[in-house]
């Protein structure tokens, strides 16, 4: 099995098309052979962490039954060919889960044979939550400003805020030079620790997931910061 994450930056004149895909692409994705789990994700302003949408930036996260299934989709599928024709940049990472806990729409899609990563190897981290509607003001007051600072943390190559629905279903993806630097931020950054405490104390989320991945390979350009 294989997990992939793509960061997609559309051409300026493709905003309407890209937004429409959040609904219309679901049916063709359900018919893709070997695709076990897939989510198209929107993004916000300010590198994804703002409440207003960025209609040019999207994410696509998928879990495949095999590398061959992923290669067939990215190489030949008409939907992905349309994305390639309508973008200024696409960055795709091939990932293997190191650790994943919690649920995403009632399942853990990354609950398959896990890998290990050396402390100095690059890692990609996903945090995703469904926010209780009445808790959204507190969430955006505390979490969004802290999440936005991740991109400037030591060891971060790039970070972006993504989401399935505005305001209430949010995720953060961050790419780190090493697991060591990621852990330093998670356990030593005082603002981050305060947000974790408030999350538990005030029960902000109806569902949440944390996943850490070994980065097997990347291709393309993220555009927030170049990766290859």
N, C-alpha and C positions, 0 to 999 in steps of 0.2 A: 504494500500500500504506500501511497505518497500523498502528502499535503502540499498544496501550492497556494501562494498569495501573489496576486497581481495588483499593482498600483497603476491606474489608467488616467492619463491626462488628455482630455478631448481637445480637438480644434475649437477655436472660439465660436465658430458657426454651427457647432454640433451640440450645443447645450440642450436644446429641446429633444433631440434624438436620444441623447444620453439619459435624460430624466425619464423619458418614456420607457427605456429598457428596464427600469426598476420594476415595472409591472409586466411588460410584454415579453421579456426574456425568460420569465419563470417557466413557461410551458415548454419551450425548446430545451431548456436546461434539464428538465425532468426526463427528457427522452434521450439524453446523452449516455451512450453505453459506457459502463464502468465508472460513472460519477455517483459516488455514495452520498455526498453532502455538498451543497453549494449555497453561497450567499453573495448576492450583489449588495454592495455597501456604498452609501452616499458619504459625502464629506462636508465639513463646514468651512467657513472662512478661517483665516489665521492658522494655516497649516492643519485645518480640520477640526480645531478645538473651539471655534466660534459657534454661536447658536444659529447664525444665518448660514444657508447652504452655499457650497461652492459647486456650481453646476457643471464645472469642467473636470472635477476630480472624483474618481470612484475607485472602489476596491472590489476584487473578486477573490473570495476564499473558497477552496475546494478540497475535498478528500477523494482520492481516486483508488480504485481497486488495484491498479497497477501503474507502473511508469508508462507502459505502452498505451493505456487508455488516456493518460494525460497528454502524451505526445500526439496521439491521433486528434484530440480536441484542439490543442494549440496549433497544430500543423495544418488541419484540414477543415475544421467545422465552420460552416457558413457564418454563424453568429460571431465567432472570434475573428474571422476574416473581416467582417464589418467593423468590429472595434479597431482592428489594425489600420483600416483605411480612414478612420475618422479621428485619429489621435495624433498628438504631437510626440507622445512618449508612452511606452509601456515598460514597466519593470516587473519581472516575475522571479520569485524565489521558489526553489524546490526545498521542502522542509521535512524534517523527521522529528516527531514529538519526543521531548525529553521528559516532560512532566505536564499533565493536564488534569485539572480538577474543577468540578462544577458542571453546569449544564448550559447548553445552548438550545433553546426551544425544546427542552425536555430530554435532550440526549447529550452525550459526550462524544462528538465526532472524532476526537483525537485519541480515543481509548483503544489504541492498538500497540503492537510491540514497540516499546520505547527504546530510545538510544541514550547514550551518555555523551557528554561533551567535556573536553578538557577545560579547566578554568580560564584559559587564555584563548579559547576558540570563539568565533562570533556566534551570537545567539539572537533569535528574534522572539519577542514577547508579545502576547496578545492578552489584553484584559477586556472583558465584555460584560455588560450588565443591562438588565431590564430594570429601569428605575420606577419605583412606585410613583404614581401620578402626583399624589399629594406631597411627595418628598422632592419633586424636581427643583423647587426654588433653592432649597438647601444644597442639593447636589451641585447645581450650577454656580452657586455662590462659592463653594469650597473646592470642588473637584476640578472644574474646568480650568481655573487659573493655575492650579498645581500641574495638571496634565500638560498644559501648554509649555511649561518650563522643561519638560523632559527632553525636548529637542536640543536644549543647550547644556544638558548634563554631561559631565566628562565621560567619554567613551561612546556616546550616542552618534551613530552615523546618520540616522534619519528617524523621524517619528511623525505620526499622523493620527488624527482623530477620524474615525469612521463610524457609521451607524446604519442600522436598518430602517429606523424611523427617527425623525427629528425629535430632539428633546428627551425622549423616554427610552430609546434603545441605542446605547452608545458603546463604542469600543475604542481602545487605543492600541496602536501597533508601533513598536519601537525596535530598531535594529541596533545592536550593541557590538562594540569591538570584542567584548569578552563577557562571559558569565560573571567573572569577578567584579567588573565595573558595574554591571547591572545590580548585583547584590549590594554593593557599596551604596548605590543610590537608594535601593528599596529599604535598607535597614538603617541607614545613617542620615538620610535627608529628613530633617525635623518636620517640614511641611507635609511630606509624603506620609510620615508616620502618624501625623495628626489626622489626616484624611482617612487612613485605615481605621483609626480609633473611632472616628465619628461614624464611619460606615457601619461598623458593628453596633455601636451604641444606639444609633438612631434608626437602624434597620431600613436603609435607603432602597435596597434592591429586592425585587421579587425573584430574581434569578441572576446568577453571576457565573463567570468562567474565567479561569486563569490558565494560560498555556504557555509553555516555553519550548522552543524548537531549536534543534541544530540546523544550521544553514548548510545544505548540501551544495547548492550552487545558486547563482543569480545571473540574470541576463537583462539587458536593456538599461534604461535610465529612469530613475525615480523622479527626477527634476527638482525635488526639494534639495537633495544633494546627490551627486552622480554616483551610481554604483554600476559595476560591470562584473 
